[in-house]
Amino acid sequence: MEMRTAFIIGIAAVLFTLYYLEKEMEKRQIFWLYAGLGVALGITSVYMVAKQSPNFDYYLTFAVLSVLIAILYYDEPEEEAKLPDKEKKPKKRKHKGR
């Protein structure tokens, strides 16, 4: 695959995600969509490399692109984000002996 073609397809995928999918889906759903797509394309690319197919580079390129977009949409788990804050106790001031 030519570098120029891969770059154009990558930009198109990012723009599609930014301007269409963000309006239609939640951030978590977009993450799982691209994570699953990356895994599926990764498995397919391993199969194509083992089969010595000449078009395996398409699968590798799109697997990496899908994983990168999934990383961009990764969101912290809600359990970690909602940890209770420690109670703030007023600090005791030390008085100098008078």
DRENPA-3360 file (N, C-alpha, C; in nm, 2 decimals, always signed):
BEGIN
1 = MEMRTAFI = +0.09/-0.12/+0.00/+0.00/+0.00/+0.00/+0.09/+0.12/+0.00 ~ +0.05/+0.22/-0.08/+0.13/+0.34/-0.08/+0.10/+0.42/+0.04 ~ +0.20/+0.50/+0.08/+0.19/+0.58/+0.20/+0.08/+0.69/+0.19 ~ +0.07/+0.74/+0.07/-0.02/+0.85/+0.04/-0.17/+0.80/+0.06 ~ -0.19/+0.68/+0.00/-0.33/+0.62/+0.01/-0.36/+0.59/+0.16 ~ -0.27/+0.53/+0.23/-0.29/+0.50/+0.37/-0.32/+0.63/+0.45 ~ -0.25/+0.73/+0.42/-0.26/+0.86/+0.49/-0.40/+0.92/+0.46 ~ -0.45/+0.91/+0.34/-0.58/+0.97/+0.30/-0.69/+0.89/+0.37;
9 = IGIAAVLF = -0.68/+0.75/+0.37/-0.78/+0.67/+0.43/-0.78/+0.69/+0.58 ~ -0.66/+0.71/+0.65/-0.66/+0.74/+0.79/-0.72/+0.87/+0.82 ~ -0.70/+0.98/+0.75/-0.76/+1.11/+0.77/-0.91/+1.10/+0.75 ~ -0.95/+1.02/+0.65/-1.10/+1.00/+0.63/-1.16/+0.93/+0.75 ~ -1.10/+0.83/+0.80/-1.15/+0.76/+0.91/-1.16/+0.85/+1.04 ~ -1.06/+0.93/+1.06/-1.06/+1.02/+1.18/-1.17/+1.12/+1.16 ~ -1.18/+1.18/+1.04/-1.29/+1.28/+1.02/-1.43/+1.22/+1.03 ~ -1.45/+1.10/+0.98/-1.57/+1.03/+0.99/-1.61/+1.01/+1.14;
17 = TLYYLEKE = -1.51/+0.97/+1.22/-1.53/+0.95/+1.36/-1.56/+1.08/+1.43 ~ -1.49/+1.18/+1.40/-1.51/+1.31/+1.47/-1.64/+1.38/+1.44 ~ -1.68/+1.38/+1.31/-1.80/+1.45/+1.27/-1.92/+1.37/+1.26 ~ -1.92/+1.24/+1.26/-2.04/+1.16/+1.25/-2.06/+1.07/+1.37 ~ -1.96/+0.99/+1.40/-1.98/+0.89/+1.51/-1.99/+0.96/+1.64 ~ -1.93/+1.07/+1.67/-1.94/+1.13/+1.80/-2.08/+1.19/+1.82 ~ -2.15/+1.22/+1.72/-2.29/+1.26/+1.73/-2.39/+1.15/+1.75 ~ -2.35/+1.03/+1.70/-2.44/+0.92/+1.70/-2.42/+0.82/+1.82;
25 = MEKRQIFW = -2.29/+0.81/+1.87/-2.26/+0.71/+1.97/-2.19/+0.78/+2.09 ~ -2.19/+0.71/+2.20/-2.11/+0.75/+2.31/-1.96/+0.72/+2.29 ~ -1.88/+0.79/+2.37/-1.74/+0.77/+2.36/-1.70/+0.63/+2.39 ~ -1.76/+0.57/+2.49/-1.73/+0.43/+2.52/-1.76/+0.33/+2.41 ~ -1.87/+0.36/+2.34/-1.91/+0.27/+2.22/-1.81/+0.29/+2.11 ~ -1.77/+0.41/+2.08/-1.67/+0.43/+1.98/-1.54/+0.36/+2.01 ~ -1.50/+0.36/+2.14/-1.38/+0.29/+2.18/-1.39/+0.14/+2.15 ~ -1.51/+0.08/+2.19/-1.52/-0.07/+2.17/-1.53/-0.10/+2.03;
33 = LYAGLGVA = -1.59/-0.01/+1.95/-1.61/-0.04/+1.80/-1.47/-0.05/+1.74 ~ -1.38/+0.05/+1.77/-1.25/+0.05/+1.70/-1.16/-0.05/+1.77 ~ -1.17/-0.08/+1.90/-1.09/-0.19/+1.96/-1.13/-0.32/+1.90 ~ -1.25/-0.35/+1.88/-1.29/-0.48/+1.82/-1.25/-0.49/+1.67 ~ -1.26/-0.37/+1.60/-1.22/-0.37/+1.46/-1.07/-0.39/+1.45 ~ -0.99/-0.34/+1.55/-0.85/-0.36/+1.55/-0.81/-0.50/+1.58 ~ -0.88/-0.56/+1.67/-0.85/-0.70/+1.70/-0.89/-0.79/+1.58 ~ -1.00/-0.77/+1.52/-1.04/-0.85/+1.40/-0.94/-0.83/+1.29;
41 = LGITSVYM = -0.90/-0.71/+1.26/-0.81/-0.69/+1.15/-0.67/-0.74/+1.18 ~ -0.63/-0.74/+1.31/-0.51/-0.80/+1.35/-0.50/-0.95/+1.33 ~ -0.61/-1.01/+1.37/-0.62/-1.16/+1.35/-0.62/-1.19/+1.20 ~ -0.69/-1.11/+1.12/-0.69/-1.14/+0.98/-0.55/-1.12/+0.92 ~ -0.48/-1.02/+0.97/-0.35/-0.99/+0.91/-0.25/-1.10/+0.95 ~ -0.26/-1.16/+1.07/-0.18/-1.27/+1.11/-0.21/-1.39/+1.01 ~ -0.34/-1.42/+0.98/-0.37/-1.52/+0.89/-0.32/-1.50/+0.75 ~ -0.33/-1.37/+0.71/-0.28/-1.34/+0.57/-0.12/-1.36/+0.56;
49 = VAKQSPNF = -0.05/-1.32/+0.67/+0.09/-1.33/+0.67/+0.13/-1.48/+0.67 ~ +0.06/-1.56/+0.75/+0.08/-1.71/+0.75/+0.05/-1.77/+0.62 ~ -0.04/-1.72/+0.55/-0.08/-1.77/+0.42/+0.01/-1.72/+0.31 ~ +0.09/-1.62/+0.34/+0.18/-1.55/+0.25/+0.10/-1.48/+0.13 ~ +0.00/-1.41/+0.17/-0.08/-1.34/+0.08/-0.02/-1.20/+0.05 ~ -0.02/-1.16/-0.07/+0.05/-1.03/-0.10/-0.03/-0.91/-0.05 ~ -0.15/-0.92/-0.01/-0.22/-0.80/+0.04/-0.23/-0.79/+0.19 ~ -0.14/-0.85/+0.26/-0.15/-0.85/+0.41/-0.12/-0.71/+0.47;
57 = DYYLTFAV = -0.05/-0.62/+0.39/-0.02/-0.49/+0.44/-0.14/-0.40/+0.46 ~ -0.25/-0.43/+0.39/-0.37/-0.35/+0.41/-0.43/-0.38/+0.55 ~ -0.43/-0.51/+0.58/-0.48/-0.55/+0.71/-0.40/-0.49/+0.83 ~ -0.27/-0.50/+0.81/-0.18/-0.45/+0.92/-0.20/-0.30/+0.93 ~ -0.21/-0.22/+0.82/-0.22/-0.08/+0.83/-0.35/-0.04/+0.90 ~ -0.46/-0.11/+0.86/-0.59/-0.07/+0.92/-0.61/-0.12/+1.06 ~ -0.54/-0.23/+1.10/-0.54/-0.27/+1.24/-0.47/-0.17/+1.33 ~ -0.36/-0.12/+1.28/-0.29/-0.02/+1.36/-0.37/+0.11/+1.37;
65 = LSVLIAIL = -0.43/+0.15/+1.26/-0.51/+0.27/+1.26/-0.63/+0.26/+1.35 ~ -0.69/+0.14/+1.35/-0.81/+0.12/+1.44/-0.76/+0.12/+1.59 ~ -0.65/+0.06/+1.62/-0.60/+0.06/+1.76/-0.57/+0.21/+1.80 ~ -0.51/+0.28/+1.71/-0.48/+0.42/+1.75/-0.60/+0.51/+1.77 ~ -0.70/+0.49/+1.69/-0.83/+0.56/+1.72/-0.89/+0.51/+1.85 ~ -0.89/+0.38/+1.87/-0.94/+0.33/+2.00/-0.87/+0.39/+2.12 ~ -0.74/+0.41/+2.11/-0.66/+0.47/+2.22/-0.71/+0.62/+2.24 ~ -0.74/+0.69/+2.13/-0.79/+0.82/+2.15/-0.92/+0.83/+2.22;
73 = YYDEPEEE = -1.00/+0.73/+2.21/-1.14/+0.73/+2.27/-1.14/+0.65/+2.40 ~ -1.03/+0.61/+2.45/-1.03/+0.54/+2.58/-1.07/+0.63/+2.69 ~ -1.16/+0.58/+2.78/-1.21/+0.67/+2.89/-1.18/+0.59/+3.02 ~ -1.14/+0.66/+3.12/-1.11/+0.60/+3.25/-1.23/+0.53/+3.30 ~ -1.22/+0.42/+3.36/-1.33/+0.35/+3.43/-1.40/+0.44/+3.53 ~ -1.53/+0.43/+3.54/-1.60/+0.52/+3.63/-1.57/+0.49/+3.77 ~ -1.54/+0.37/+3.81/-1.51/+0.34/+3.95/-1.39/+0.41/+4.00 ~ -1.29/+0.42/+3.92/-1.17/+0.49/+3.96/-1.19/+0.64/+3.96;
81 = AKLPDKEK = -1.27/+0.69/+3.87/-1.29/+0.84/+3.87/-1.38/+0.89/+3.98 ~ -1.46/+0.80/+4.04/-1.55/+0.85/+4.15/-1.50/+0.80/+4.29 ~ -1.37/+0.80/+4.31/-1.32/+0.76/+4.44/-1.36/+0.87/+4.54 ~ -1.40/+0.83/+4.66/-1.44/+0.94/+4.76/-1.32/+1.02/+4.80 ~ -1.34/+1.15/+4.81/-1.23/+1.24/+4.86/-1.21/+1.22/+5.01 ~ -1.09/+1.23/+5.05/-1.06/+1.23/+5.19/-1.12/+1.35/+5.25 ~ -1.17/+1.33/+5.37/-1.23/+1.44/+5.45/-1.12/+1.54/+5.48 ~ -1.15/+1.66/+5.46/-1.05/+1.76/+5.49/-1.07/+1.81/+5.63;
89 = KPKKRKHK = -0.98/+1.79/+5.71/-0.99/+1.84/+5.85/-0.91/+1.97/+5.86 ~ -0.96/+2.06/+5.94/-0.89/+2.19/+5.95/-0.75/+2.16/+6.02 ~ -0.65/+2.22/+5.97/-0.52/+2.20/+6.02/-0.51/+2.28/+6.15 ~ -0.44/+2.22/+6.25/-0.42/+2.28/+6.38/-0.29/+2.36/+6.37 ~ -0.30/+2.49/+6.41/-0.19/+2.57/+6.41/-0.11/+2.56/+6.53 ~ +0.02/+2.55/+6.52/+0.10/+2.55/+6.64/+0.13/+2.69/+6.68 ~ +0.10/+2.71/+6.81/+0.12/+2.84/+6.87/+0.26/+2.85/+6.93 ~ +0.32/+2.95/+6.91/+0.45/+2.97/+6.98/+0.43/+3.00/+7.12;
97 = GR = +0.51/+2.95/+7.21/+0.49/+2.97/+7.35/+0.49/+3.11/+7.39 ~ +0.39/+3.17/+7.45/+0.39/+3.30/+7.50/+0.35/+3.30/+7.64;
% end
